[in-house]
Amino acid sequence: MLYKIRQEKRSARTGREGLKVELAVINKRKGILLEELEIRVCSDEELDLLAILNKQLIEDEKHDNKMNIEQLRERMKGFIHTDYVAYLFERNSETIGYALIDHTRKPLYLRQFFICREVRRQGYGKTAFKKLIELLNTETVDIEVLSWNDRGIGFWRSLGFKG
C-alpha cells in the first residue's frame, strides 16, 4: 500500500501544522489510482471485443436478449456509427471494461457500463465511472438499471444515484 503525506493546517484558529495522511490506494481491496486507468474511444477495430463484453453484460444482467456475438457486433457498430460513443477502460493494456454513451441526449445517457468479471470488486467500476465523468466534462448522466439487477442497483447507489 502506498501512503501519500501532505502537510496542511490543522486549525485556522491555532495555526498549528499537522500531517494529514491520505491513502493513495493501490491494493486490490481498496481500489486503484485514477491515473492508472486509461479510457479511449473505440473504433470499428474493437467491435469484436465490444460484442463479447456486451454478451457478458447481458448474461450478468440476466436479460432476455438472445442475440449472438455477430448480432451484437452489428448492433454495436450501429451504435458507434450514430449517436453513441463507446469508451474502453484499460489498465496496463489490459481491458477492464467499457461504457456506451449517447451524446445527443441531455443529460448524457449511459446505455451500458460493464466491468470485466475477473476484476470486479477491486475499485475499477467506481474509478472508471469517476474518470469517465471527468473525461465527459459533466456532472450529470442518466442511467437505467433493470429492476432485478440487485448488484447493479447497489453499485449505482454506492455512487450516489437515487431512484
C-alpha positions as protocol buffer text, in pm:
chain_id: "A"
residue {
  index: 1
  type: MET
  ca { x: 0 y: 0 z: 0 }
}
residue {
  index: 2
  type: LEU
  ca { x: 123 y: 350 z: -84 }
}
residue {
  index: 3
  type: TYR
  ca { x: 71 y: 639 z: 153 }
}
residue {
  index: 4
  type: LYS
  ca { x: 86 y: 998 z: 40 }
}
residue {
  index: 5
  type: ILE
  ca { x: 154 y: 1252 z: 313 }
}
residue {
  index: 6
  type: ARG
  ca { x: 67 y: 1617 z: 279 }
}
residue {
  index: 7
  type: GLN
  ca { x: 119 y: 1886 z: 533 }
}
residue {
  index: 8
  type: GLU
  ca { x: -180 y: 2107 z: 598 }
}
residue {
  index: 9
  type: LYS
  ca { x: -312 y: 2337 z: 868 }
}
residue {
  index: 10
  type: ARG
  ca { x: -499 y: 2152 z: 1137 }
}
residue {
  index: 11
  type: SER
  ca { x: -685 y: 2451 z: 1270 }
}
residue {
  index: 12
  type: ALA
  ca { x: -722 y: 2804 z: 1142 }
}
residue {
  index: 13
  type: ARG
  ca { x: -757 y: 2931 z: 1499 }
}
residue {
  index: 14
  type: THR
  ca { x: -439 y: 2783 z: 1642 }
}
residue {
  index: 15
  type: GLY
  ca { x: -231 y: 2790 z: 1327 }
}
residue {
  index: 16
  type: ARG
  ca { x: -74 y: 2459 z: 1429 }
}
residue {
  index: 17
  type: GLU
  ca { x: 64 y: 2249 z: 1149 }
}
residue {
  index: 18
  type: GLY
  ca { x: -38 y: 1888 z: 1127 }
}
residue {
  index: 19
  type: LEU
  ca { x: 15 y: 1599 z: 896 }
}
residue {
  index: 20
  type: LYS
  ca { x: -275 y: 1450 z: 711 }
}
residue {
  index: 21
  type: VAL
  ca { x: -227 y: 1103 z: 576 }
}
residue {
  index: 22
  type: GLU
  ca { x: -418 y: 1018 z: 262 }
}
residue {
  index: 23
  type: LEU
  ca { x: -428 y: 667 z: 133 }
}
residue {
  index: 24
  type: ALA
  ca { x: -342 y: 657 z: -234 }
}
residue {
  index: 25
  type: VAL
  ca { x: -477 y: 310 z: -269 }
}
residue {
  index: 26
  type: ILE
  ca { x: -314 y: 55 z: -493 }
}
residue {
  index: 27
  type: ASN
  ca { x: -401 y: -278 z: -338 }
}
residue {
  index: 28
  type: LYS
  ca { x: -692 y: -477 z: -476 }
}
residue {
  index: 29
  type: ARG
  ca { x: -915 y: -444 z: -176 }
}
residue {
  index: 30
  type: LYS
  ca { x: -917 y: -67 z: -177 }
}
residue {
  index: 31
  type: GLY
  ca { x: -912 y: 26 z: -545 }
}
residue {
  index: 32
  type: ILE
  ca { x: -674 y: 188 z: -789 }
}
residue {
  index: 33
  type: LEU
  ca { x: -545 y: 532 z: -866 }
}
residue {
  index: 34
  type: LEU
  ca { x: -732 y: 733 z: -1128 }
}
residue {
  index: 35
  type: GLU
  ca { x: -406 y: 780 z: -1316 }
}
residue {
  index: 36
  type: GLU
  ca { x: -364 y: 404 z: -1355 }
}
residue {
  index: 37
  type: LEU
  ca { x: -680 y: 364 z: -1560 }
}
residue {
  index: 38
  type: GLU
  ca { x: -691 y: 481 z: -1920 }
}
residue {
  index: 39
  type: ILE
  ca { x: -1002 y: 548 z: -2125 }
}
residue {
  index: 40
  type: ARG
  ca { x: -1003 y: 554 z: -2500 }
}
residue {
  index: 41
  type: VAL
  ca { x: -1269 y: 591 z: -2767 }
}
residue {
  index: 42
  type: CYS
  ca { x: -1347 y: 269 z: -2952 }
}
residue {
  index: 43
  type: SER
  ca { x: -1350 y: 229 z: -3328 }
}
residue {
  index: 44
  type: ASP
  ca { x: -1454 y: -49 z: -3563 }
}
residue {
  index: 45
  type: GLU
  ca { x: -1133 y: -230 z: -3465 }
}
residue {
  index: 46
  type: GLU
  ca { x: -1279 y: -301 z: -3119 }
}
residue {
  index: 47
  type: LEU
  ca { x: -1623 y: -420 z: -3236 }
}
residue {
  index: 48
  type: ASP
  ca { x: -1544 y: -788 z: -3173 }
}
residue {
  index: 49
  type: LEU
  ca { x: -1425 y: -711 z: -2821 }
}
residue {
  index: 50
  type: LEU
  ca { x: -1724 y: -487 z: -2751 }
}
residue {
  index: 51
  type: ALA
  ca { x: -1962 y: -760 z: -2870 }
}
residue {
  index: 52
  type: ILE
  ca { x: -1804 y: -1014 z: -2634 }
}
residue {
  index: 53
  type: LEU
  ca { x: -1818 y: -773 z: -2341 }
}
residue {
  index: 54
  type: ASN
  ca { x: -2177 y: -680 z: -2426 }
}
residue {
  index: 55
  type: LYS
  ca { x: -2271 y: -1051 z: -2428 }
}
residue {
  index: 56
  type: GLN
  ca { x: -2123 y: -1087 z: -2079 }
}
residue {
  index: 57
  type: LEU
  ca { x: -2318 y: -781 z: -1965 }
}
residue {
  index: 58
  type: ILE
  ca { x: -2641 y: -932 z: -2098 }
}
residue {
  index: 59
  type: GLU
  ca { x: -2567 y: -1260 z: -1919 }
}
residue {
  index: 60
  type: ASP
  ca { x: -2479 y: -1086 z: -1592 }
}
residue {
  index: 61
  type: GLU
  ca { x: -2796 y: -875 z: -1601 }
}
residue {
  index: 62
  type: LYS
  ca { x: -2999 y: -1189 z: -1673 }
}
residue {
  index: 63
  type: HIS
  ca { x: -3152 y: -1001 z: -1965 }
}
residue {
  index: 64
  type: ASP
  ca { x: -3367 y: -1195 z: -2213 }
}
residue {
  index: 65
  type: ASN
  ca { x: -3172 y: -1065 z: -2514 }
}
residue {
  index: 66
  type: LYS
  ca { x: -3092 y: -1372 z: -2728 }
}
residue {
  index: 67
  type: MET
  ca { x: -2857 y: -1201 z: -2977 }
}
residue {
  index: 68
  type: ASN
  ca { x: -2538 y: -1390 z: -3065 }
}
residue {
  index: 69
  type: ILE
  ca { x: -2193 y: -1231 z: -3082 }
}
residue {
  index: 70
  type: GLU
  ca { x: -2222 y: -1142 z: -3453 }
}
residue {
  index: 71
  type: GLN
  ca { x: -2561 y: -977 z: -3400 }
}
residue {
  index: 72
  type: LEU
  ca { x: -2426 y: -786 z: -3101 }
}
residue {
  index: 73
  type: ARG
  ca { x: -2128 y: -677 z: -3310 }
}
residue {
  index: 74
  type: GLU
  ca { x: -2359 y: -537 z: -3577 }
}
residue {
  index: 75
  type: ARG
  ca { x: -2576 y: -366 z: -3317 }
}
residue {
  index: 76
  type: MET
  ca { x: -2267 y: -210 z: -3154 }
}
residue {
  index: 77
  type: LYS
  ca { x: -2147 y: -97 z: -3497 }
}
residue {
  index: 78
  type: GLY
  ca { x: -2483 y: 75 z: -3546 }
}
residue {
  index: 79
  type: PHE
  ca { x: -2446 y: 248 z: -3210 }
}
residue {
  index: 80
  type: ILE
  ca { x: -2096 y: 384 z: -3266 }
}
residue {
  index: 81
  type: HIS
  ca { x: -2177 y: 496 z: -3621 }
}
residue {
  index: 82
  type: THR
  ca { x: -2468 y: 710 z: -3500 }
}
residue {
  index: 83
  type: ASP
  ca { x: -2523 y: 898 z: -3173 }
}
residue {
  index: 84
  type: TYR
  ca { x: -2319 y: 679 z: -2939 }
}
residue {
  index: 85
  type: VAL
  ca { x: -1955 y: 666 z: -2839 }
}
residue {
  index: 86
  type: ALA
  ca { x: -1806 y: 353 z: -2684 }
}
residue {
  index: 87
  type: TYR
  ca { x: -1526 y: 401 z: -2432 }
}
residue {
  index: 88
  type: LEU
  ca { x: -1284 y: 124 z: -2341 }
}
residue {
  index: 89
  type: PHE
  ca { x: -1134 y: 113 z: -1991 }
}
residue {
  index: 90
  type: GLU
  ca { x: -778 y: -21 z: -1977 }
}
residue {
  index: 91
  type: ARG
  ca { x: -501 y: -65 z: -1725 }
}
residue {
  index: 92
  type: ASN
  ca { x: -156 y: -158 z: -1848 }
}
residue {
  index: 93
  type: SER
  ca { x: -310 y: -251 z: -2186 }
}
residue {
  index: 94
  type: GLU
  ca { x: -550 y: -494 z: -2014 }
}
residue {
  index: 95
  type: THR
  ca { x: -920 y: -446 z: -2086 }
}
residue {
  index: 96
  type: ILE
  ca { x: -1108 y: -361 z: -1769 }
}
residue {
  index: 97
  type: GLY
  ca { x: -1448 y: -278 z: -1918 }
}
residue {
  index: 98
  type: TYR
  ca { x: -1641 y: -36 z: -2135 }
}
residue {
  index: 99
  type: ALA
  ca { x: -1917 y: 222 z: -2142 }
}
residue {
  index: 100
  type: LEU
  ca { x: -2159 y: 325 z: -2417 }
}
residue {
  index: 101
  type: ILE
  ca { x: -2278 y: 687 z: -2407 }
}
residue {
  index: 102
  type: ASP
  ca { x: -2544 y: 864 z: -2612 }
}
residue {
  index: 103
  type: HIS
  ca { x: -2403 y: 1213 z: -2668 }
}
residue {
  index: 104
  type: THR
  ca { x: -2721 y: 1356 z: -2823 }
}
residue {
  index: 105
  type: ARG
  ca { x: -2926 y: 1340 z: -2504 }
}
residue {
  index: 106
  type: LYS
  ca { x: -2912 y: 1599 z: -2232 }
}
residue {
  index: 107
  type: PRO
  ca { x: -2815 y: 1494 z: -1981 }
}
residue {
  index: 108
  type: LEU
  ca { x: -2588 y: 1237 z: -2141 }
}
residue {
  index: 109
  type: TYR
  ca { x: -2731 y: 885 z: -2140 }
}
residue {
  index: 110
  type: LEU
  ca { x: -2518 y: 595 z: -2019 }
}
residue {
  index: 111
  type: ARG
  ca { x: -2669 y: 299 z: -2203 }
}
residue {
  index: 112
  type: GLN
  ca { x: -2415 y: 37 z: -2099 }
}
residue {
  index: 113
  type: PHE
  ca { x: -2148 y: 19 z: -1831 }
}
residue {
  index: 114
  type: PHE
  ca { x: -1952 y: -300 z: -1782 }
}
residue {
  index: 115
  type: ILE
  ca { x: -1653 y: -410 z: -1577 }
}
residue {
  index: 116
  type: CYS
  ca { x: -1495 y: -747 z: -1660 }
}
residue {
  index: 117
  type: ARG
  ca { x: -1585 y: -1026 z: -1420 }
}
residue {
  index: 118
  type: GLU
  ca { x: -1230 y: -1111 z: -1318 }
}
residue {
  index: 119
  type: VAL
  ca { x: -1155 y: -758 z: -1193 }
}
residue {
  index: 120
  type: ARG
  ca { x: -1479 y: -675 z: -1016 }
}
residue {
  index: 121
  type: ARG
  ca { x: -1494 y: -566 z: -653 }
}
residue {
  index: 122
  type: GLN
  ca { x: -1148 y: -412 z: -677 }
}
residue {
  index: 123
  type: GLY
  ca { x: -1247 y: -47 z: -727 }
}
residue {
  index: 124
  type: TYR
  ca { x: -1233 y: -44 z: -1107 }
}
residue {
  index: 125
  type: GLY
  ca { x: -1602 y: 35 z: -1155 }
}
residue {
  index: 126
  type: LYS
  ca { x: -1600 y: 340 z: -933 }
}
residue {
  index: 127
  type: THR
  ca { x: -1267 y: 456 z: -1069 }
}
residue {
  index: 128
  type: ALA
  ca { x: -1376 y: 408 z: -1431 }
}
residue {
  index: 129
  type: PHE
  ca { x: -1702 y: 593 z: -1373 }
}
residue {
  index: 130
  type: LYS
  ca { x: -1533 y: 887 z: -1199 }
}
residue {
  index: 131
  type: LYS
  ca { x: -1273 y: 914 z: -1471 }
}
residue {
  index: 132
  type: LEU
  ca { x: -1538 y: 885 z: -1744 }
}
residue {
  index: 133
  type: ILE
  ca { x: -1743 y: 1166 z: -1588 }
}
residue {
  index: 134
  type: GLU
  ca { x: -1428 y: 1378 z: -1576 }
}
residue {
  index: 135
  type: LEU
  ca { x: -1349 y: 1299 z: -1941 }
}
residue {
  index: 136
  type: LEU
  ca { x: -1705 y: 1384 z: -2047 }
}
residue {
  index: 137
  type: ASN
  ca { x: -1685 y: 1710 z: -1853 }
}
residue {
  index: 138
  type: THR
  ca { x: -2025 y: 1658 z: -1695 }
}
residue {
  index: 139
  type: GLU
  ca { x: -2172 y: 1610 z: -1351 }
}
residue {
  index: 140
  type: THR
  ca { x: -2499 y: 1454 z: -1463 }
}
residue {
  index: 141
  type: VAL
  ca { x: -2579 y: 1140 z: -1658 }
}
residue {
  index: 142
  type: ASP
  ca { x: -2894 y: 936 z: -1697 }
}
residue {
  index: 143
  type: ILE
  ca { x: -2877 y: 563 z: -1639 }
}
residue {
  index: 144
  type: GLU
  ca { x: -3124 y: 276 z: -1637 }
}
residue {
  index: 145
  type: VAL
  ca { x: -3084 y: -41 z: -1434 }
}
residue {
  index: 146
  type: LEU
  ca { x: -3301 y: -349 z: -1472 }
}
residue {
  index: 147
  type: SER
  ca { x: -3522 y: -380 z: -1165 }
}
residue {
  index: 148
  type: TRP
  ca { x: -3398 y: -733 z: -1088 }
}
residue {
  index: 149
  type: ASN
  ca { x: -3030 y: -640 z: -1116 }
}
residue {
  index: 150
  type: ASP
  ca { x: -2961 y: -601 z: -744 }
}
residue {
  index: 151
  type: ARG
  ca { x: -2583 y: -586 z: -786 }
}
residue {
  index: 152
  type: GLY
  ca { x: -2615 y: -312 z: -1046 }
}
residue {
  index: 153
  type: ILE
  ca { x: -2857 y: -115 z: -831 }
}
residue {
  index: 154
  type: GLY
  ca { x: -2620 y: -146 z: -535 }
}
residue {
  index: 155
  type: PHE
  ca { x: -2326 y: -29 z: -745 }
}
residue {
  index: 156
  type: TRP
  ca { x: -2504 y: 281 z: -873 }
}
residue {
  index: 157
  type: ARG
  ca { x: -2640 y: 367 z: -528 }
}
residue {
  index: 158
  type: SER
  ca { x: -2285 y: 347 z: -393 }
}
residue {
  index: 159
  type: LEU
  ca { x: -2201 y: 625 z: -639 }
}
residue {
  index: 160
  type: GLY
  ca { x: -2486 y: 843 z: -515 }
}
residue {
  index: 161
  type: PHE
  ca { x: -2757 y: 759 z: -767 }
}
residue {
  index: 162
  type: LYS
  ca { x: -3112 y: 750 z: -639 }
}
residue {
  index: 163
  type: GLY
  ca { x: -3426 y: 610 z: -787 }
}
